[in-house]
Amino acid sequence: MISPVWLRSFCTLVEVGHFTRTAERLHMTQSGVSQHVRKLEEQLELSLLVRQGKQFTLTDAGERLYREANVIVESLSDLERRVGADPAFEGLVRIMSPGSVGLKLYPHLLNLQQQHPGLVIDYRFAPNSDVERAIAEYRVDVGIMTKPAARDEVGFKPVGEEALLLVTPEGMEEPAGSS
């Protein structure tokens, strides 16, 4: 496999047209640039440059390598930015919760999704046990449950507390069986 560092040195040399200025741009020595080109030539078993003192011209193989390698070097340069990019309000977020929680959250999440067109919220309603299983199996990003997780592989943190209300027919003083 060809070293991307060698390809970057070669492409920069072709663009700059001078070994010393290429070395300055890449923060290396002129002999380091020469070594990268020589290593490429040795690996490919082809001459890439016709050297004329401090000047050079590209061979046909050098022209072809530059065209192909330039695309690769540009792509690699942009790779770190593309992979590391994680905009706060873009992409797919998979959420699962019991229906009682979901009914309260869903309208707020729809509003959030409307404010941020790049955000896609996949909200699923399920019982606590299914939510916990989905988290353990990495099928959802966020799980909201109404009781603590029982599985060791699932971490949890309380995020809220809600009082329960008992609804009875009017006139009932105390529900049967409550003492």
Backbone as CSV, one residue per row, in Angstrom:
resi,resn,N_x,N_y,N_z,CA_x,CA_y,CA_z,C_x,C_y,C_z
1,MET,0.843,-1.174,0.000,0.000,0.000,0.000,0.890,1.238,0.000
2,ILE,0.503,2.214,-0.770,1.272,3.450,-0.880,0.975,4.350,0.317
3,SER,2.005,4.925,0.861,1.859,5.808,2.018,1.148,7.104,1.616
4,PRO,0.092,7.468,2.329,-0.573,8.733,2.031,0.333,9.941,2.300
5,VAL,1.294,9.794,3.201,2.231,10.880,3.479,3.114,11.122,2.254
6,TRP,3.558,10.040,1.622,4.364,10.178,0.407,3.539,10.824,-0.705
7,LEU,2.286,10.406,-0.813,1.421,10.982,-1.850,1.201,12.475,-1.606
8,ARG,1.008,12.843,-0.352,0.809,14.264,-0.036,2.057,15.060,-0.402
9,SER,3.231,14.534,-0.088,4.481,15.215,-0.432,4.605,15.357,-1.938
10,PHE,4.315,14.305,-2.671,4.417,14.329,-4.126,3.441,15.341,-4.730
11,CYS,2.191,15.314,-4.302,1.183,16.238,-4.844,1.534,17.685,-4.520
12,THR,2.012,17.937,-3.316,2.405,19.295,-2.935,3.588,19.748,-3.778
13,LEU,4.536,18.856,-4.019,5.682,19.177,-4.865,5.233,19.565,-6.270
14,VAL,4.323,18.798,-6.831,3.830,19.099,-8.177,3.140,20.464,-8.195
15,GLU,2.349,20.750,-7.172,1.612,22.026,-7.119,2.544,23.211,-6.894
16,VAL,3.553,23.051,-6.023,4.463,24.143,-5.683,5.563,24.288,-6.741
17,GLY,6.013,23.156,-7.274,7.023,23.182,-8.322,8.447,23.370,-7.837
18,HIS,8.691,23.235,-6.535,10.021,23.486,-5.983,10.186,22.663,-4.703
19,PHE,11.285,21.929,-4.610,11.509,21.047,-3.462,11.591,21.817,-2.135
20,THR,12.359,22.901,-2.115,12.554,23.638,-0.863,11.251,24.265,-0.383
21,ARG,10.509,24.889,-1.290,9.238,25.506,-0.885,8.206,24.457,-0.482
22,THR,8.260,23.293,-1.109,7.378,22.193,-0.706,7.710,21.775,0.723
23,ALA,8.997,21.637,1.005,9.433,21.256,2.357,8.957,22.288,3.379
24,GLU,9.050,23.557,3.044,8.595,24.610,3.963,7.092,24.495,4.199
25,ARG,6.347,24.291,3.138,4.889,24.203,3.273,4.489,23.004,4.137
26,LEU,5.227,21.903,3.989,4.892,20.672,4.728,5.618,20.577,6.065
27,HIS,6.393,21.604,6.409,7.145,21.631,7.672,8.068,20.423,7.791
28,MET,8.831,20.218,6.730,9.815,19.151,6.735,11.063,19.630,6.001
29,THR,12.045,18.768,5.857,13.273,19.158,5.164,13.131,18.847,3.680
30,GLN,13.997,19.511,2.885,14.003,19.266,1.443,14.409,17.822,1.162
31,SER,15.343,17.297,1.952,15.757,15.910,1.732,14.622,14.943,2.074
32,GLY,13.757,15.318,3.040,12.592,14.483,3.366,11.624,14.401,2.190
33,VAL,11.403,15.529,1.521,10.535,15.531,0.337,11.148,14.643,-0.742
34,SER,12.461,14.788,-0.967,13.156,13.964,-1.966,13.050,12.479,-1.639
35,GLN,13.169,12.148,-0.355,13.058,10.745,0.059,11.662,10.195,-0.214
36,HIS,10.622,10.997,0.054,9.256,10.540,-0.199,9.050,10.247,-1.677
37,VAL,9.561,11.132,-2.536,9.419,10.918,-3.981,10.198,9.674,-4.396
38,ARG,11.408,9.527,-3.889,12.222,8.356,-4.227,11.539,7.058,-3.775
39,LYS,10.951,7.085,-2.562,10.263,5.882,-2.060,9.051,5.540,-2.926
40,LEU,8.332,6.571,-3.389,7.206,6.326,-4.300,7.708,5.684,-5.589
41,GLU,8.773,6.242,-6.131,9.335,5.697,-7.382,9.793,4.255,-7.186
42,GLU,10.411,3.959,-6.048,10.867,2.598,-5.784,9.679,1.646,-5.638
43,GLN,8.657,2.077,-4.923,7.505,1.200,-4.719,6.775,0.936,-6.038
44,LEU,6.630,1.977,-6.839,5.912,1.834,-8.113,6.798,1.289,-9.228
45,GLU,8.113,1.279,-8.972,9.094,0.869,-9.969,8.938,1.675,-11.250
46,LEU,8.757,2.996,-11.068,8.592,3.946,-12.175,9.282,5.251,-11.828
47,SER,9.771,5.953,-12.836,10.262,7.316,-12.624,9.071,8.243,-12.678
48,LEU,8.978,9.115,-11.708,7.864,10.057,-11.658,8.290,11.449,-12.098
49,LEU,9.578,11.755,-11.928,10.113,13.077,-12.265,11.322,12.937,-13.175
50,VAL,11.495,13.923,-14.037,12.754,14.092,-14.759,13.409,15.303,-14.117
51,ARG,14.490,15.060,-13.385,15.151,16.119,-12.642,16.149,16.842,-13.546
52,GLN,16.130,18.160,-13.477,17.062,19.001,-14.238,17.603,20.051,-13.279
53,GLY,18.638,19.657,-12.499,19.174,20.541,-11.457,18.135,20.674,-10.359
54,LYS,17.729,21.938,-10.085,16.713,22.159,-9.064,15.316,22.157,-9.674
55,GLN,15.222,22.020,-10.959,13.946,21.977,-11.667,13.570,20.517,-11.944
56,PHE,12.325,20.297,-12.273,11.878,18.953,-12.649,10.663,19.075,-13.559
57,THR,10.424,18.007,-14.300,9.174,17.862,-15.050,8.628,16.483,-14.721
58,LEU,7.340,16.334,-14.892,6.708,15.049,-14.603,6.820,14.115,-15.802
59,THR,7.055,12.853,-15.501,6.964,11.834,-16.548,5.476,11.549,-16.773
60,ASP,5.170,10.739,-17.779,3.765,10.358,-17.992,3.210,9.655,-16.750
61,ALA,4.019,8.791,-16.150,3.588,8.100,-14.925,3.381,9.108,-13.797
62,GLY,4.241,10.112,-13.714,4.105,11.154,-12.708,2.814,11.943,-12.890
63,GLU,2.476,12.240,-14.143,1.209,12.940,-14.443,0.014,12.098,-13.987
64,ARG,0.056,10.815,-14.353,-1.054,9.925,-13.965,-1.162,9.807,-12.449
65,LEU,-0.010,9.644,-11.772,-0.026,9.527,-10.317,-0.577,10.800,-9.691
66,TYR,-0.161,11.948,-10.200,-0.645,13.203,-9.627,-2.166,13.298,-9.748
67,ARG,-2.699,13.001,-10.927,-4.163,13.080,-11.112,-4.892,12.167,-10.131
68,GLU,-4.437,10.930,-10.017,-5.091,9.957,-9.127,-4.854,10.287,-7.650
69,ALA,-3.616,10.609,-7.324,-3.255,10.839,-5.922,-3.869,12.123,-5.378
70,ASN,-4.024,13.121,-6.226,-4.580,14.389,-5.762,-5.989,14.196,-5.207
71,VAL,-6.773,13.363,-5.867,-8.127,13.064,-5.387,-8.056,12.385,-4.021
72,ILE,-7.138,11.455,-3.879,-6.979,10.717,-2.619,-6.509,11.647,-1.507
73,VAL,-5.526,12.479,-1.790,-4.978,13.391,-0.774,-6.051,14.371,-0.312
74,GLU,-6.816,14.924,-1.247,-7.887,15.848,-0.866,-8.942,15.140,-0.017
75,SER,-9.275,13.926,-0.410,-10.267,13.166,0.349,-9.771,12.862,1.764
76,LEU,-8.512,12.462,1.882,-7.946,12.179,3.202,-7.862,13.439,4.056
77,SER,-7.559,14.558,3.426,-7.477,15.824,4.173,-8.820,16.188,4.766
78,ASP,-9.877,15.865,4.039,-11.225,16.209,4.493,-11.830,15.127,5.397
79,LEU,-11.194,13.957,5.436,-11.741,12.820,6.179,-11.920,13.115,7.667
80,GLU,-10.916,13.697,8.284,-10.992,13.964,9.725,-12.166,14.886,10.043
81,ARG,-12.355,15.918,9.229,-13.463,16.836,9.455,-14.799,16.122,9.283
82,ARG,-14.920,15.315,8.224,-16.182,14.617,7.969,-16.503,13.605,9.057
83,VAL,-15.512,12.859,9.490,-15.744,11.833,10.514,-16.012,12.476,11.864
84,GLY,-15.295,13.521,12.185,-15.437,14.167,13.482,-16.652,15.068,13.592
85,ALA,-17.246,15.400,12.470,-18.398,16.311,12.499,-19.589,15.617,13.152
86,ASP,-20.110,16.253,14.154,-21.290,15.733,14.832,-22.161,16.915,15.234
87,PRO,-22.795,17.538,14.228,-23.622,18.705,14.539,-24.713,18.357,15.544
88,ALA,-24.979,19.280,16.442,-25.911,19.042,17.547,-27.331,18.737,17.087
89,PHE,-27.770,19.321,16.012,-29.167,19.166,15.603,-29.296,18.567,14.209
90,GLU,-28.438,17.576,13.906,-28.509,16.879,12.630,-28.320,15.388,12.855
91,GLY,-28.936,14.608,11.993,-28.755,13.172,12.042,-29.928,12.460,12.691
92,LEU,-29.793,11.158,12.757,-30.832,10.289,13.299,-30.619,10.063,14.793
93,VAL,-31.678,10.240,15.565,-31.664,9.925,16.995,-32.800,8.940,17.237
94,ARG,-32.453,7.769,17.760,-33.447,6.723,18.027,-33.779,6.721,19.507
95,ILE,-35.054,6.962,19.824,-35.513,7.055,21.212,-36.631,6.053,21.426
96,MET,-36.659,5.457,22.597,-37.721,4.514,22.929,-38.145,4.743,24.376
97,SER,-39.452,4.672,24.614,-39.967,4.821,25.971,-41.345,4.193,26.054
98,PRO,-41.820,3.962,27.286,-43.205,3.530,27.432,-44.135,4.647,26.935
99,GLY,-45.320,4.254,26.563,-46.277,5.212,26.014,-46.596,6.364,26.930
100,SER,-46.678,6.125,28.239,-47.028,7.194,29.169,-46.020,8.331,29.118
101,VAL,-44.743,8.000,28.991,-43.696,9.016,28.896,-43.703,9.623,27.494
102,GLY,-43.829,8.771,26.510,-43.786,9.218,25.129,-44.874,10.201,24.765
103,LEU,-46.060,9.998,25.332,-47.162,10.917,25.033,-46.841,12.330,25.498
104,LYS,-46.093,12.460,26.577,-45.704,13.794,27.068,-44.554,14.382,26.246
105,LEU,-43.593,13.554,25.856,-42.403,14.047,25.158,-42.611,14.256,23.663
106,TYR,-43.404,13.433,23.053,-43.517,13.406,21.594,-43.811,14.771,20.972
107,PRO,-44.770,15.543,21.483,-45.027,16.856,20.872,-43.805,17.788,20.938
108,HIS,-43.052,17.720,22.018,-41.846,18.552,22.159,-40.775,18.113,21.159
109,LEU,-40.656,16.818,20.959,-39.662,16.309,20.015,-40.054,16.643,18.571
110,LEU,-41.339,16.592,18.267,-41.798,17.000,16.932,-41.478,18.467,16.687
111,ASN,-41.697,19.299,17.682,-41.383,20.717,17.569,-39.883,20.918,17.333
112,LEU,-39.056,20.195,18.067,-37.612,20.263,17.903,-37.204,19.846,16.491
113,GLN,-37.813,18.796,16.001,-37.519,18.303,14.656,-37.942,19.321,13.597
114,GLN,-39.037,20.031,13.809,-39.473,21.056,12.857,-38.513,22.243,12.862
115,GLN,-37.945,22.568,14.011,-36.990,23.675,14.104,-35.665,23.350,13.432
116,HIS,-35.329,22.062,13.372,-34.034,21.627,12.837,-34.280,20.575,11.752
117,PRO,-34.380,20.999,10.499,-34.713,20.073,9.409,-33.723,18.911,9.223
118,GLY,-32.485,19.070,9.691,-31.507,17.994,9.567,-31.634,16.931,10.642
119,LEU,-32.521,17.147,11.594,-32.703,16.216,12.706,-33.841,15.249,12.385
120,VAL,-33.568,13.980,12.580,-34.585,12.945,12.366,-34.735,12.175,13.671
121,ILE,-35.927,12.244,14.251,-36.178,11.541,15.507,-37.048,10.329,15.225
122,ASP,-36.505,9.177,15.524,-37.230,7.914,15.377,-37.675,7.525,16.785
123,TYR,-38.952,7.817,17.096,-39.464,7.587,18.453,-40.328,6.334,18.452
124,ARG,-40.001,5.427,19.336,-40.752,4.175,19.452,-41.348,4.069,20.851
125,PHE,-42.550,3.545,20.918,-43.208,3.297,22.198,-43.092,1.805,22.500
126,ALA,-42.731,1.469,23.739,-42.578,0.065,24.121,-42.587,-0.036,25.643
127,PRO,-42.869,-1.230,26.163,-42.804,-1.426,27.620,-41.344,-1.317,28.101
128,ASN,-41.192,-1.062,29.398,-39.860,-0.908,29.988,-38.902,-2.030,29.603
129,SER,-39.356,-3.262,29.648,-38.467,-4.393,29.354,-37.941,-4.330,27.918
130,ASP,-38.775,-3.910,26.975,-38.338,-3.786,25.583,-37.373,-2.611,25.408
131,VAL,-37.630,-1.541,26.134,-36.726,-0.380,26.084,-35.347,-0.801,26.578
132,GLU,-35.324,-1.494,27.696,-34.054,-1.937,28.276,-33.309,-2.889,27.338
133,ARG,-34.024,-3.801,26.723,-33.414,-4.749,25.783,-32.851,-4.000,24.567
134,ALA,-33.592,-3.030,24.049,-33.147,-2.262,22.877,-31.871,-1.476,23.186
135,ILE,-31.787,-0.932,24.385,-30.568,-0.211,24.793,-29.400,-1.192,24.869
136,ALA,-29.608,-2.330,25.506,-28.541,-3.332,25.656,-28.051,-3.832,24.300
137,GLU,-28.932,-3.888,23.321,-28.579,-4.383,21.982,-28.201,-3.257,21.017
138,TYR,-28.069,-2.033,21.514,-27.681,-0.869,20.721,-28.632,-0.602,19.551
139,ARG,-29.909,-0.892,19.747,-30.893,-0.617,18.701,-31.501,0.769,18.843
140,VAL,-31.311,1.402,19.987,-31.758,2.782,20.204,-30.629,3.560,20.866
141,ASP,-30.673,4.884,20.703,-29.654,5.748,21.284,-30.014,6.173,22.706
142,VAL,-31.316,6.402,22.933,-31.792,6.855,24.236,-33.007,6.029,24.621
143,GLY,-33.003,5.563,25.825,-34.162,4.848,26.352,-34.642,5.559,27.602
144,ILE,-35.934,5.775,27.693,-36.511,6.406,28.874,-37.457,5.385,29.489
145,MET,-37.250,5.100,30.789,-38.052,4.078,31.445,-38.697,4.656,32.698
146,THR,-39.716,3.972,33.152,-40.423,4.422,34.359,-39.964,3.669,35.598
147,LYS,-38.920,2.848,35.447,-38.346,2.151,36.603,-36.860,1.946,36.330
148,PRO,-36.050,1.724,37.356,-34.601,1.532,37.152,-34.314,0.299,36.294
149,ALA,-33.218,0.356,35.563,-32.807,-0.767,34.716,-32.389,-1.950,35.579
150,ALA,-32.689,-3.150,35.119,-32.327,-4.370,35.842,-31.083,-5.026,35.252
151,ARG,-30.799,-4.790,33.986,-29.640,-5.408,33.326,-28.347,-4.705,33.737
152,ASP,-27.301,-5.496,33.968,-26.009,-4.931,34.342,-25.385,-4.114,33.218
153,GLU,-25.634,-4.489,31.969,-25.013,-3.813,30.836,-25.712,-2.500,30.455
154,VAL,-26.736,-2.134,31.192,-27.471,-0.900,30.919,-27.293,0.050,32.096
155,GLY,-26.715,1.205,31.820,-26.583,2.231,32.849,-27.832,3.091,32.852
156,PHE,-28.098,3.710,33.967,-29.272,4.587,34.023,-29.032,5.708,35.008
157,LYS,-29.784,6.770,34.820,-29.701,7.927,35.694,-31.095,8.519,35.795
158,PRO,-31.581,8.737,37.005,-32.906,9.356,37.140,-32.893,10.761,36.524
159,VAL,-33.932,11.067,35.746,-34.011,12.384,35.113,-35.250,13.156,35.539
160,GLY,-36.126,12.518,36.255,-37.324,13.212,36.693,-38.163,12.328,37.586
161,GLU,-39.135,12.940,38.202,-40.042,12.219,39.075,-41.420,12.805,38.871
162,GLU,-42.386,11.949,38.815,-43.744,12.417,38.589,-44.662,11.758,39.595
163,ALA,-45.509,12.567,40.221,-46.460,12.028,41.192,-47.559,11.267,40.459
164,LEU,-48.009,10.175,41.048,-49.118,9.417,40.490,-50.413,9.885,41.140
165,LEU,-51.426,9.949,40.353,-52.739,10.327,40.866,-53.675,9.141,40.737
166,LEU,-54.451,8.918,41.749,-55.455,7.867,41.706,-56.784,8.532,41.375
167,VAL,-57.412,8.097,40.325,-58.677,8.676,39.890,-59.791,7.713,40.290
168,THR,-60.773,8.229,41.008,-61.891,7.398,41.486,-63.209,8.081,41.139
169,PRO,-64.293,7.328,41.215,-65.592,7.955,40.995,-65.866,9.021,42.053
170,GLU,-66.588,10.030,41.677,-66.923,11.106,42.601,-67.690,10.533,43.795
171,GLY,-67.372,11.044,44.945,-68.053,10.609,46.143,-67.340,9.476,46.870
172,MET,-66.410,8.819,46.266,-65.686,7.748,46.938,-64.684,8.399,47.886
173,GLU,-64.778,8.054,49.152,-63.909,8.634,50.176,-62.530,8.017,50.145
174,GLU,-62.472,6.684,50.156,-61.199,5.983,50.198,-61.331,4.717,49.363
175,PRO,-60.408,4.487,48.461,-60.506,3.293,47.616,-60.522,2.018,48.470
176,ALA,-61.230,1.022,48.012,-61.292,-0.240,48.730,-59.926,-0.873,48.796
177,GLY,-59.540,-1.418,49.928,-58.286,-2.133,50.090,-57.122,-1.235,50.424
178,SER,-57.323,0.060,50.575,-56.193,0.939,50.946,-56.276,1.246,52.420
179,SER,-55.349,0.771,53.161,-55.315,1.056,54.597,-53.910,1.370,55.001
